[in-house]
């Protein structure tokens, strides 16, 4: 059964796995897991999501601007 590698679920799954690792890394290295770590996770998540959107837009060759 062939898999559709262009399906958006793969990008979401990749981000979930990446942010699980980032969260564990920050948790283990922080002296106290507080709002600064949560802010870092949110900022990196938004940045990575933006790159995923940009990558998908360039790969599809679409320019909606």
mmCIF file as Biopython writes it, N, C-alpha, C and O atoms, coordinates in Angstrom:
data_model
#
loop_
_atom_site.group_PDB
_atom_site.id
_atom_site.type_symbol
_atom_site.label_atom_id
_atom_site.label_alt_id
_atom_site.label_comp_id
_atom_site.label_asym_id
_atom_site.label_entity_id
_atom_site.label_seq_id
_atom_site.pdbx_PDB_ins_code
_atom_site.Cartn_x
_atom_site.Cartn_y
_atom_site.Cartn_z
_atom_site.occupancy
_atom_site.B_iso_or_equiv
_atom_site.auth_seq_id
_atom_site.auth_asym_id
_atom_site.pdbx_PDB_model_num
ATOM 1   N N  . UNK A ? 1  ? 0.841  -1.167 0.000  1.0 0.0 1  A 1 
ATOM 2   C CA . UNK A ? 1  ? 0.000  0.000  0.000  1.0 0.0 1  A 1 
ATOM 3   C C  . UNK A ? 1  ? 0.899  1.248  0.000  1.0 0.0 1  A 1 
ATOM 4   O O  . UNK A ? 1  ? 1.633  1.466  0.964  1.0 0.0 1  A 1 
ATOM 5   N N  . UNK A ? 2  ? 0.858  2.059  -1.046 1.0 0.0 2  A 1 
ATOM 6   C CA . UNK A ? 2  ? 1.717  3.247  -1.106 1.0 0.0 2  A 1 
ATOM 7   C C  . UNK A ? 2  ? 1.233  4.330  -0.151 1.0 0.0 2  A 1 
ATOM 8   O O  . UNK A ? 2  ? 0.035  4.526  0.053  1.0 0.0 2  A 1 
ATOM 9   N N  . UNK A ? 3  ? 2.209  5.023  0.425  1.0 0.0 3  A 1 
ATOM 10  C CA . UNK A ? 3  ? 1.884  6.122  1.344  1.0 0.0 3  A 1 
ATOM 11  C C  . UNK A ? 3  ? 1.966  7.447  0.606  1.0 0.0 3  A 1 
ATOM 12  O O  . UNK A ? 3  ? 2.817  7.626  -0.266 1.0 0.0 3  A 1 
ATOM 13  N N  . UNK A ? 4  ? 1.103  8.354  0.947  1.0 0.0 4  A 1 
ATOM 14  C CA . UNK A ? 4  ? 1.106  9.678  0.356  1.0 0.0 4  A 1 
ATOM 15  C C  . UNK A ? 4  ? 2.013  10.566 1.208  1.0 0.0 4  A 1 
ATOM 16  O O  . UNK A ? 4  ? 1.602  11.058 2.259  1.0 0.0 4  A 1 
ATOM 17  N N  . UNK A ? 5  ? 3.247  10.765 0.749  1.0 0.0 5  A 1 
ATOM 18  C CA . UNK A ? 5  ? 4.205  11.548 1.531  1.0 0.0 5  A 1 
ATOM 19  C C  . UNK A ? 5  ? 3.890  13.036 1.521  1.0 0.0 5  A 1 
ATOM 20  O O  . UNK A ? 5  ? 4.466  13.791 2.304  1.0 0.0 5  A 1 
ATOM 21  N N  . UNK A ? 6  ? 2.995  13.468 0.656  1.0 0.0 6  A 1 
ATOM 22  C CA . UNK A ? 6  ? 2.598  14.863 0.597  1.0 0.0 6  A 1 
ATOM 23  C C  . UNK A ? 6  ? 1.439  15.186 1.534  1.0 0.0 6  A 1 
ATOM 24  O O  . UNK A ? 6  ? 1.054  16.349 1.663  1.0 0.0 6  A 1 
ATOM 25  N N  . UNK A ? 7  ? 0.888  14.186 2.181  1.0 0.0 7  A 1 
ATOM 26  C CA . UNK A ? 7  ? -0.252 14.406 3.070  1.0 0.0 7  A 1 
ATOM 27  C C  . UNK A ? 7  ? 0.178  15.251 4.268  1.0 0.0 7  A 1 
ATOM 28  O O  . UNK A ? 7  ? 1.248  15.013 4.828  1.0 0.0 7  A 1 
ATOM 29  N N  . UNK A ? 8  ? -0.628 16.231 4.670  1.0 0.0 8  A 1 
ATOM 30  C CA . UNK A ? 8  ? -0.243 17.132 5.771  1.0 0.0 8  A 1 
ATOM 31  C C  . UNK A ? 8  ? -0.015 16.442 7.111  1.0 0.0 8  A 1 
ATOM 32  O O  . UNK A ? 8  ? 0.662  16.993 7.978  1.0 0.0 8  A 1 
ATOM 33  N N  . UNK A ? 9  ? -0.570 15.245 7.293  1.0 0.0 9  A 1 
ATOM 34  C CA . UNK A ? 9  ? -0.406 14.569 8.578  1.0 0.0 9  A 1 
ATOM 35  C C  . UNK A ? 9  ? 1.067  14.249 8.844  1.0 0.0 9  A 1 
ATOM 36  O O  . UNK A ? 9  ? 1.478  14.212 10.003 1.0 0.0 9  A 1 
ATOM 37  N N  . UNK A ? 10 ? 1.862  14.019 7.816  1.0 0.0 10 A 1 
ATOM 38  C CA . UNK A ? 10 ? 3.278  13.695 8.017  1.0 0.0 10 A 1 
ATOM 39  C C  . UNK A ? 10 ? 4.034  14.903 8.554  1.0 0.0 10 A 1 
ATOM 40  O O  . UNK A ? 10 ? 4.901  14.753 9.415  1.0 0.0 10 A 1 
ATOM 41  N N  . UNK A ? 11 ? 3.722  16.093 8.064  1.0 0.0 11 A 1 
ATOM 42  C CA . UNK A ? 11 ? 4.350  17.307 8.585  1.0 0.0 11 A 1 
ATOM 43  C C  . UNK A ? 11 ? 3.953  17.524 10.041 1.0 0.0 11 A 1 
ATOM 44  O O  . UNK A ? 11 ? 4.790  17.879 10.871 1.0 0.0 11 A 1 
ATOM 45  N N  . UNK A ? 12 ? 2.686  17.313 10.349 1.0 0.0 12 A 1 
ATOM 46  C CA . UNK A ? 12 ? 2.223  17.476 11.727 1.0 0.0 12 A 1 
ATOM 47  C C  . UNK A ? 12 ? 2.864  16.449 12.655 1.0 0.0 12 A 1 
ATOM 48  O O  . UNK A ? 12 ? 3.252  16.775 13.777 1.0 0.0 12 A 1 
ATOM 49  N N  . UNK A ? 13 ? 2.973  15.219 12.186 1.0 0.0 13 A 1 
ATOM 50  C CA . UNK A ? 13 ? 3.592  14.170 12.986 1.0 0.0 13 A 1 
ATOM 51  C C  . UNK A ? 13 ? 5.061  14.488 13.247 1.0 0.0 13 A 1 
ATOM 52  O O  . UNK A ? 13 ? 5.554  14.289 14.358 1.0 0.0 13 A 1 
ATOM 53  N N  . UNK A ? 14 ? 5.759  14.978 12.230 1.0 0.0 14 A 1 
ATOM 54  C CA . UNK A ? 14 ? 7.162  15.357 12.373 1.0 0.0 14 A 1 
ATOM 55  C C  . UNK A ? 14 ? 7.306  16.471 13.414 1.0 0.0 14 A 1 
ATOM 56  O O  . UNK A ? 14 ? 8.219  16.435 14.239 1.0 0.0 14 A 1 
ATOM 57  N N  . UNK A ? 15 ? 6.397  17.470 13.377 1.0 0.0 15 A 1 
ATOM 58  C CA . UNK A ? 15 ? 6.445  18.563 14.350 1.0 0.0 15 A 1 
ATOM 59  C C  . UNK A ? 15 ? 6.149  18.065 15.769 1.0 0.0 15 A 1 
ATOM 60  O O  . UNK A ? 15 ? 6.791  18.504 16.723 1.0 0.0 15 A 1 
ATOM 61  N N  . UNK A ? 16 ? 5.190  17.160 15.914 1.0 0.0 16 A 1 
ATOM 62  C CA . UNK A ? 16 ? 4.864  16.618 17.237 1.0 0.0 16 A 1 
ATOM 63  C C  . UNK A ? 16 ? 6.067  15.877 17.821 1.0 0.0 16 A 1 
ATOM 64  O O  . UNK A ? 16 ? 6.390  16.039 18.997 1.0 0.0 16 A 1 
ATOM 65  N N  . UNK A ? 17 ? 6.722  15.071 16.998 1.0 0.0 17 A 1 
ATOM 66  C CA . UNK A ? 17 ? 7.890  14.328 17.473 1.0 0.0 17 A 1 
ATOM 67  C C  . UNK A ? 17 ? 9.018  15.289 17.841 1.0 0.0 17 A 1 
ATOM 68  O O  . UNK A ? 17 ? 9.672  15.122 18.870 1.0 0.0 17 A 1 
ATOM 69  N N  . UNK A ? 18 ? 9.242  16.297 16.996 1.0 0.0 18 A 1 
ATOM 70  C CA . UNK A ? 18 ? 10.304 17.251 17.256 1.0 0.0 18 A 1 
ATOM 71  C C  . UNK A ? 18 ? 10.040 18.017 18.556 1.0 0.0 18 A 1 
ATOM 72  O O  . UNK A ? 18 ? 10.953 18.198 19.361 1.0 0.0 18 A 1 
ATOM 73  N N  . UNK A ? 19 ? 8.804  18.465 18.763 1.0 0.0 19 A 1 
ATOM 74  C CA . UNK A ? 19 ? 8.515  19.246 19.955 1.0 0.0 19 A 1 
ATOM 75  C C  . UNK A ? 19 ? 8.421  18.404 21.211 1.0 0.0 19 A 1 
ATOM 76  O O  . UNK A ? 19 ? 8.597  18.924 22.313 1.0 0.0 19 A 1 
ATOM 77  N N  . UNK A ? 20 ? 8.152  17.139 21.074 1.0 0.0 20 A 1 
ATOM 78  C CA . UNK A ? 20 ? 8.249  16.253 22.237 1.0 0.0 20 A 1 
ATOM 79  C C  . UNK A ? 20 ? 9.703  16.191 22.692 1.0 0.0 20 A 1 
ATOM 80  O O  . UNK A ? 20 ? 9.995  16.264 23.886 1.0 0.0 20 A 1 
ATOM 81  N N  . UNK A ? 21 ? 10.609 16.058 21.728 1.0 0.0 21 A 1 
ATOM 82  C CA . UNK A ? 21 ? 12.043 16.048 22.048 1.0 0.0 21 A 1 
ATOM 83  C C  . UNK A ? 21 ? 12.513 17.368 22.620 1.0 0.0 21 A 1 
ATOM 84  O O  . UNK A ? 21 ? 13.280 17.379 23.582 1.0 0.0 21 A 1 
ATOM 85  N N  . UNK A ? 22 ? 12.072 18.490 22.052 1.0 0.0 22 A 1 
ATOM 86  C CA . UNK A ? 22 ? 12.455 19.812 22.562 1.0 0.0 22 A 1 
ATOM 87  C C  . UNK A ? 22 ? 11.948 19.995 23.988 1.0 0.0 22 A 1 
ATOM 88  O O  . UNK A ? 22 ? 12.670 20.510 24.842 1.0 0.0 22 A 1 
ATOM 89  N N  . UNK A ? 23 ? 10.715 19.578 24.249 1.0 0.0 23 A 1 
ATOM 90  C CA . UNK A ? 23 ? 10.141 19.725 25.584 1.0 0.0 23 A 1 
ATOM 91  C C  . UNK A ? 23 ? 10.914 18.894 26.605 1.0 0.0 23 A 1 
ATOM 92  O O  . UNK A ? 23 ? 11.227 19.378 27.693 1.0 0.0 23 A 1 
ATOM 93  N N  . UNK A ? 24 ? 11.221 17.656 26.261 1.0 0.0 24 A 1 
ATOM 94  C CA . UNK A ? 24 ? 11.985 16.797 27.182 1.0 0.0 24 A 1 
ATOM 95  C C  . UNK A ? 24 ? 13.371 17.390 27.412 1.0 0.0 24 A 1 
ATOM 96  O O  . UNK A ? 24 ? 13.847 17.425 28.547 1.0 0.0 24 A 1 
ATOM 97  N N  . UNK A ? 25 ? 14.021 17.856 26.352 1.0 0.0 25 A 1 
ATOM 98  C CA . UNK A ? 25 ? 15.352 18.463 26.475 1.0 0.0 25 A 1 
ATOM 99  C C  . UNK A ? 25 ? 15.313 19.682 27.396 1.0 0.0 25 A 1 
ATOM 100 O O  . UNK A ? 25 ? 16.152 19.813 28.287 1.0 0.0 25 A 1 
ATOM 101 N N  . UNK A ? 26 ? 14.347 20.572 27.187 1.0 0.0 26 A 1 
ATOM 102 C CA . UNK A ? 26 ? 14.241 21.756 28.036 1.0 0.0 26 A 1 
ATOM 103 C C  . UNK A ? 26 ? 13.909 21.381 29.484 1.0 0.0 26 A 1 
ATOM 104 O O  . UNK A ? 26 ? 14.428 21.984 30.423 1.0 0.0 26 A 1 
ATOM 105 N N  . UNK A ? 27 ? 13.053 20.397 29.652 1.0 0.0 27 A 1 
ATOM 106 C CA . UNK A ? 27 ? 12.671 19.971 30.998 1.0 0.0 27 A 1 
ATOM 107 C C  . UNK A ? 27 ? 13.866 19.403 31.762 1.0 0.0 27 A 1 
ATOM 108 O O  . UNK A ? 27 ? 14.050 19.700 32.942 1.0 0.0 27 A 1 
ATOM 109 N N  . UNK A ? 28 ? 14.674 18.588 31.090 1.0 0.0 28 A 1 
ATOM 110 C CA . UNK A ? 28 ? 15.814 17.964 31.752 1.0 0.0 28 A 1 
ATOM 111 C C  . UNK A ? 28 ? 16.942 18.948 32.028 1.0 0.0 28 A 1 
ATOM 112 O O  . UNK A ? 28 ? 17.704 18.759 32.976 1.0 0.0 28 A 1 
ATOM 113 N N  . UNK A ? 29 ? 17.062 19.994 31.218 1.0 0.0 29 A 1 
ATOM 114 C CA . UNK A ? 29 ? 18.157 20.943 31.382 1.0 0.0 29 A 1 
ATOM 115 C C  . UNK A ? 29 ? 17.788 22.177 32.197 1.0 0.0 29 A 1 
ATOM 116 O O  . UNK A ? 29 ? 18.670 22.960 32.551 1.0 0.0 29 A 1 
ATOM 117 N N  . UNK A ? 30 ? 16.528 22.366 32.496 1.0 0.0 30 A 1 
ATOM 118 C CA . UNK A ? 30 ? 16.108 23.555 33.242 1.0 0.0 30 A 1 
ATOM 119 C C  . UNK A ? 30 ? 16.197 23.289 34.740 1.0 0.0 30 A 1 
ATOM 120 O O  . UNK A ? 30 ? 15.866 22.207 35.224 1.0 0.0 30 A 1 
ATOM 121 N N  . UNK A ? 31 ? 16.658 24.317 35.459 1.0 0.0 31 A 1 
ATOM 122 C CA . UNK A ? 31 ? 16.677 24.175 36.917 1.0 0.0 31 A 1 
ATOM 123 C C  . UNK A ? 31 ? 15.256 24.262 37.468 1.0 0.0 31 A 1 
ATOM 124 O O  . UNK A ? 31 ? 14.927 23.622 38.467 1.0 0.0 31 A 1 
ATOM 125 N N  . UNK A ? 32 ? 14.419 25.062 36.805 1.0 0.0 32 A 1 
ATOM 126 C CA . UNK A ? 32 ? 12.986 25.100 37.129 1.0 0.0 32 A 1 
ATOM 127 C C  . UNK A ? 32 ? 12.239 25.332 35.828 1.0 0.0 32 A 1 
ATOM 128 O O  . UNK A ? 32 ? 12.454 26.336 35.150 1.0 0.0 32 A 1 
ATOM 129 N N  . UNK A ? 33 ? 11.366 24.407 35.485 1.0 0.0 33 A 1 
ATOM 130 C CA . UNK A ? 33 ? 10.614 24.490 34.231 1.0 0.0 33 A 1 
ATOM 131 C C  . UNK A ? 33 ? 9.510  25.522 34.425 1.0 0.0 33 A 1 
ATOM 132 O O  . UNK A ? 33 ? 8.493  25.243 35.060 1.0 0.0 33 A 1 
ATOM 133 N N  . UNK A ? 34 ? 9.721  26.724 33.870 1.0 0.0 34 A 1 
ATOM 134 C CA . UNK A ? 34 ? 8.771  27.809 34.083 1.0 0.0 34 A 1 
ATOM 135 C C  . UNK A ? 34 ? 8.314  28.396 32.749 1.0 0.0 34 A 1 
ATOM 136 O O  . UNK A ? 34 ? 8.442  27.760 31.702 1.0 0.0 34 A 1 
ATOM 137 N N  . UNK A ? 35 ? 7.783  29.611 32.802 1.0 0.0 35 A 1 
ATOM 138 C CA . UNK A ? 35 ? 7.206  30.217 31.588 1.0 0.0 35 A 1 
ATOM 139 C C  . UNK A ? 35 ? 8.238  30.501 30.504 1.0 0.0 35 A 1 
ATOM 140 O O  . UNK A ? 35 ? 7.875  30.606 29.333 1.0 0.0 35 A 1 
ATOM 141 N N  . UNK A ? 36 ? 9.518  30.628 30.863 1.0 0.0 36 A 1 
ATOM 142 C CA . UNK A ? 36 ? 10.520 30.883 29.823 1.0 0.0 36 A 1 
ATOM 143 C C  . UNK A ? 36 ? 10.675 29.670 28.907 1.0 0.0 36 A 1 
ATOM 144 O O  . UNK A ? 36 ? 10.843 29.824 27.697 1.0 0.0 36 A 1 
ATOM 145 N N  . UNK A ? 37 ? 10.620 28.475 29.473 1.0 0.0 37 A 1 
ATOM 146 C CA . UNK A ? 37 ? 10.689 27.270 28.640 1.0 0.0 37 A 1 
ATOM 147 C C  . UNK A ? 37 ? 9.438  27.113 27.787 1.0 0.0 37 A 1 
ATOM 148 O O  . UNK A ? 37 ? 9.520  26.718 26.624 1.0 0.0 37 A 1 
ATOM 149 N N  . UNK A ? 38 ? 8.293  27.418 28.359 1.0 0.0 38 A 1 
ATOM 150 C CA . UNK A ? 38 ? 7.045  27.337 27.596 1.0 0.0 38 A 1 
ATOM 151 C C  . UNK A ? 38 ? 7.070  28.345 26.451 1.0 0.0 38 A 1 
ATOM 152 O O  . UNK A ? 38 ? 6.642  28.035 25.339 1.0 0.0 38 A 1 
ATOM 153 N N  . UNK A ? 39 ? 7.572  29.555 26.720 1.0 0.0 39 A 1 
ATOM 154 C CA . UNK A ? 39 ? 7.698  30.573 25.676 1.0 0.0 39 A 1 
ATOM 155 C C  . UNK A ? 39 ? 8.639  30.100 24.578 1.0 0.0 39 A 1 
ATOM 156 O O  . UNK A ? 39 ? 8.355  30.290 23.395 1.0 0.0 39 A 1 
ATOM 157 N N  . UNK A ? 40 ? 9.751  29.489 24.953 1.0 0.0 40 A 1 
ATOM 158 C CA . UNK A ? 40 ? 10.697 28.963 23.969 1.0 0.0 40 A 1 
ATOM 159 C C  . UNK A ? 40 ? 10.045 27.899 23.104 1.0 0.0 40 A 1 
ATOM 160 O O  . UNK A ? 40 ? 10.225 27.902 21.887 1.0 0.0 40 A 1 
ATOM 161 N N  . UNK A ? 41 ? 9.294  26.992 23.707 1.0 0.0 41 A 1 
ATOM 162 C CA . UNK A ? 41 ? 8.622  25.933 22.951 1.0 0.0 41 A 1 
ATOM 163 C C  . UNK A ? 41 ? 7.630  26.534 21.964 1.0 0.0 41 A 1 
ATOM 164 O O  . UNK A ? 41 ? 7.579  26.108 20.810 1.0 0.0 41 A 1 
ATOM 165 N N  . UNK A ? 42 ? 6.849  27.504 22.391 1.0 0.0 42 A 1 
ATOM 166 C CA . UNK A ? 42 ? 5.858  28.136 21.509 1.0 0.0 42 A 1 
ATOM 167 C C  . UNK A ? 42 ? 6.542  28.877 20.357 1.0 0.0 42 A 1 
ATOM 168 O O  . UNK A ? 42 ? 6.109  28.771 19.210 1.0 0.0 42 A 1 
ATOM 169 N N  . UNK A ? 43 ? 7.606  29.626 20.657 1.0 0.0 43 A 1 
ATOM 170 C CA . UNK A ? 43 ? 8.311  30.368 19.615 1.0 0.0 43 A 1 
ATOM 171 C C  . UNK A ? 43 ? 8.930  29.430 18.579 1.0 0.0 43 A 1 
ATOM 172 O O  . UNK A ? 43 ? 8.831  29.678 17.377 1.0 0.0 43 A 1 
ATOM 173 N N  . UNK A ? 44 ? 9.561  28.366 19.039 1.0 0.0 44 A 1 
ATOM 174 C CA . UNK A ? 44 ? 10.180 27.419 18.105 1.0 0.0 44 A 1 
ATOM 175 C C  . UNK A ? 44 ? 9.103  26.686 17.310 1.0 0.0 44 A 1 
ATOM 176 O O  . UNK A ? 44 ? 9.299  26.397 16.129 1.0 0.0 44 A 1 
ATOM 177 N N  . UNK A ? 45 ? 7.957  26.379 17.947 1.0 0.0 45 A 1 
ATOM 178 C CA . UNK A ? 45 ? 6.864  25.720 17.244 1.0 0.0 45 A 1 
ATOM 179 C C  . UNK A ? 45 ? 6.324  26.609 16.129 1.0 0.0 45 A 1 
ATOM 180 O O  . UNK A ? 45 ? 6.082  26.129 15.021 1.0 0.0 45 A 1 
ATOM 181 N N  . UNK A ? 46 ? 6.135  27.889 16.403 1.0 0.0 46 A 1 
ATOM 182 C CA . UNK A ? 46 ? 5.656  28.816 15.374 1.0 0.0 46 A 1 
ATOM 183 C C  . UNK A ? 46 ? 6.668  28.960 14.241 1.0 0.0 46 A 1 
ATOM 184 O O  . UNK A ? 46 ? 6.291  28.994 13.070 1.0 0.0 46 A 1 
ATOM 185 N N  . UNK A ? 47 ? 7.942  29.045 14.585 1.0 0.0 47 A 1 
ATOM 186 C CA . UNK A ? 47 ? 8.985  29.153 13.572 1.0 0.0 47 A 1 
ATOM 187 C C  . UNK A ? 47 ? 9.034  27.904 12.688 1.0 0.0 47 A 1 
ATOM 188 O O  . UNK A ? 47 ? 9.104  28.009 11.463 1.0 0.0 47 A 1 
ATOM 189 N N  . UNK A ? 48 ? 8.998  26.737 13.306 1.0 0.0 48 A 1 
ATOM 190 C CA . UNK A ? 48 ? 9.033  25.486 12.537 1.0 0.0 48 A 1 
ATOM 191 C C  . UNK A ? 48 ? 7.773  25.328 11.690 1.0 0.0 48 A 1 
ATOM 192 O O  . UNK A ? 48 ? 7.848  24.861 10.553 1.0 0.0 48 A 1 
ATOM 193 N N  . UNK A ? 49 ? 6.619  25.710 12.229 1.0 0.0 49 A 1 
ATOM 194 C CA . UNK A ? 49 ? 5.383  25.651 11.452 1.0 0.0 49 A 1 
ATOM 195 C C  . UNK A ? 49 ? 5.430  26.582 10.252 1.0 0.0 49 A 1 
ATOM 196 O O  . UNK A ? 49 ? 4.944  26.239 9.174  1.0 0.0 49 A 1 
ATOM 197 N N  . UNK A ? 50 ? 6.018  27.765 10.437 1.0 0.0 50 A 1 
ATOM 198 C CA . UNK A ? 50 ? 6.187  28.696 9.316  1.0 0.0 50 A 1 
ATOM 199 C C  . UNK A ? 50 ? 7.085  28.125 8.232  1.0 0.0 50 A 1 
ATOM 200 O O  . UNK A ? 50 ? 6.806  28.278 7.043  1.0 0.0 50 A 1 
ATOM 201 N N  . UNK A ? 51 ? 8.165  27.467 8.642  1.0 0.0 51 A 1 
ATOM 202 C CA . UNK A ? 51 ? 9.049  26.835 7.662  1.0 0.0 51 A 1 
ATOM 203 C C  . UNK A ? 51 ? 8.354  25.689 6.932  1.0 0.0 51 A 1 
ATOM 204 O O  . UNK A ? 51 ? 8.566  25.491 5.736  1.0 0.0 51 A 1 
ATOM 205 N N  . UNK A ? 52 ? 7.527  24.940 7.650  1.0 0.0 52 A 1 
ATOM 206 C CA . UNK A ? 52 ? 6.782  23.854 7.008  1.0 0.0 52 A 1 
ATOM 207 C C  . UNK A ? 52 ? 5.805  24.408 5.965  1.0 0.0 52 A 1 
ATOM 208 O O  . UNK A ? 52 ? 5.675  23.852 4.875  1.0 0.0 52 A 1 
ATOM 209 N N  . UNK A ? 53 ? 5.120  25.504 6.306  1.0 0.0 53 A 1 
ATOM 210 C CA . UNK A ? 53 ? 4.199  26.123 5.345  1.0 0.0 53 A 1 
ATOM 211 C C  . UNK A ? 53 ? 4.954  26.648 4.136  1.0 0.0 53 A 1 
ATOM 212 O O  . UNK A ? 53 ? 4.515  26.467 3.000  1.0 0.0 53 A 1 
ATOM 213 N N  . UNK A ? 54 ? 6.082  27.296 4.374  1.0 0.0 54 A 1 
ATOM 214 C CA . UNK A ? 54 ? 6.885  27.825 3.283  1.0 0.0 54 A 1 
ATOM 215 C C  . UNK A ? 54 ? 7.411  26.703 2.391  1.0 0.0 54 A 1 
ATOM 216 O O  . UNK A ? 54 ? 7.405  26.818 1.166  1.0 0.0 54 A 1 
ATOM 217 N N  . UNK A ? 55 ? 7.862  25.626 3.012  1.0 0.0 55 A 1 
ATOM 218 C CA . UNK A ? 55 ? 8.364  24.473 2.256  1.0 0.0 55 A 1 
ATOM 219 C C  . UNK A ? 55 ? 7.265  23.873 1.389  1.0 0.0 55 A 1 
ATOM 220 O O  . UNK A ? 55 ? 7.499  23.542 0.227  1.0 0.0 55 A 1 
ATOM 221 N N  . UNK A ? 56 ? 6.072  23.734 1.948  1.0 0.0 56 A 1 
ATOM 222 C CA . UNK A ? 56 ? 4.949  23.164 1.197  1.0 0.0 56 A 1 
ATOM 223 C C  . UNK A ? 56 ? 4.537  24.093 0.059  1.0 0.0 56 A 1 
ATOM 224 O O  . UNK A ? 56 ? 4.222  23.631 -1.038 1.0 0.0 56 A 1 
ATOM 225 N N  . UNK A ? 57 ? 4.537  25.395 0.315  1.0 0.0 57 A 1 
ATOM 226 C CA . UNK A ? 57 ? 4.151  26.361 -0.713 1.0 0.0 57 A 1 
ATOM 227 C C  . UNK A ? 57 ? 5.158  26.355 -1.867 1.0 0.0 57 A 1 
ATOM 228 O O  . UNK A ? 57 ? 4.768  26.405 -3.033 1.0 0.0 57 A 1 
ATOM 229 N N  . UNK A ? 58 ? 6.442  26.295 -1.543 1.0 0.0 58 A 1 
ATOM 230 C CA . UNK A ? 58 ? 7.466  26.259 -2.592 1.0 0.0 58 A 1 
ATOM 231 C C  . UNK A ? 58 ? 7.406  24.934 -3.339 1.0 0.0 58 A 1 
ATOM 232 O O  . UNK A ? 58 ? 7.558  24.912 -4.560 1.0 0.0 58 A 1 
ATOM 233 N N  . UNK A ? 59 ? 7.188  23.833 -2.631 1.0 0.0 59 A 1 
ATOM 234 C CA . UNK A ? 59 ? 7.140  22.525 -3.277 1.0 0.0 59 A 1 
ATOM 235 C C  . UNK A ? 59 ? 5.966  22.411 -4.231 1.0 0.0 59 A 1 
ATOM 236 O O  . UNK A ? 59 ? 6.070  21.756 -5.268 1.0 0.0 59 A 1 
ATOM 237 N N  . UNK A ? 60 ? 4.848  23.044 -3.892 1.0 0.0 60 A 1 
ATOM 238 C CA . UNK A ? 60 ? 3.673  22.989 -4.755 1.0 0.0 60 A 1 
ATOM 239 C C  . UNK A ? 60 ? 3.740  24.002 -5.890 1.0 0.0 60 A 1 
ATOM 240 O O  . UNK A ? 60 ? 2.964  23.928 -6.843 1.0 0.0 60 A 1 
ATOM 241 N N  . UNK A ? 61 ? 4.664  24.943 -5.787 1.0 0.0 61 A 1 
ATOM 242 C CA . UNK A ? 61 ? 4.810  25.944 -6.850 1.0 0.0 61 A 1 
ATOM 243 C C  . UNK A ? 61 ? 3.694  26.955 -6.877 1.0 0.0 61 A 1 
ATOM 244 O O  . UNK A ? 61 ? 3.447  27.578 -7.909 1.0 0.0 61 A 1 
ATOM 245 N N  . UNK A ? 62 ? 3.016  27.130 -5.761 1.0 0.0 62 A 1 
ATOM 246 C CA . UNK A ? 62 ? 1.895  28.066 -5.711 1.0 0.0 62 A 1 
ATOM 247 C C  . UNK A ? 62 ? 2.378  29.378 -5.121 1.0 0.0 62 A 1 
ATOM 248 O O  . UNK A ? 62 ? 3.187  29.401 -4.193 1.0 0.0 62 A 1 
ATOM 249 N N  . UNK A ? 63 ? 1.866  30.472 -5.677 1.0 0.0 63 A 1 
ATOM 250 C CA . UNK A ? 63 ? 2.139  31.800 -5.145 1.0 0.0 63 A 1 
ATOM 251 C C  . UNK A ? 63 ? 0.826  32.561 -5.107 1.0 0.0 63 A 1 
ATOM 252 O O  . UNK A ? 63 ? 0.372  33.099 -6.117 1.0 0.0 63 A 1 
ATOM 253 N N  . UNK A ? 64 ? 0.212  32.598 -3.906 1.0 0.0 64 A 1 
ATOM 254 C CA . UNK A ? 64 ? -1.102 33.213 -3.755 1.0 0.0 64 A 1 
ATOM 255 C C  . UNK A ? 64 ? -1.027 34.707 -3.465 1.0 0.0 64 A 1 
ATOM 256 O O  . UNK A ? 64 ? -2.052 35.323 -3.172 1.0 0.0 64 A 1 
ATOM 257 N N  . UNK A ? 65 ? 0.152  35.299 -3.539 1.0 0.0 65 A 1 
ATOM 258 C CA . UNK A ? 65 ? 0.250  36.723 -3.238 1.0 0.0 65 A 1 
ATOM 259 C C  . UNK A ? 65 ? -0.021 37.598 -4.428 1.0 0.0 65 A 1 
ATOM 260 O O  . UNK A ? 65 ? 0.028  38.823 -4.317 1.0 0.0 65 A 1 
#
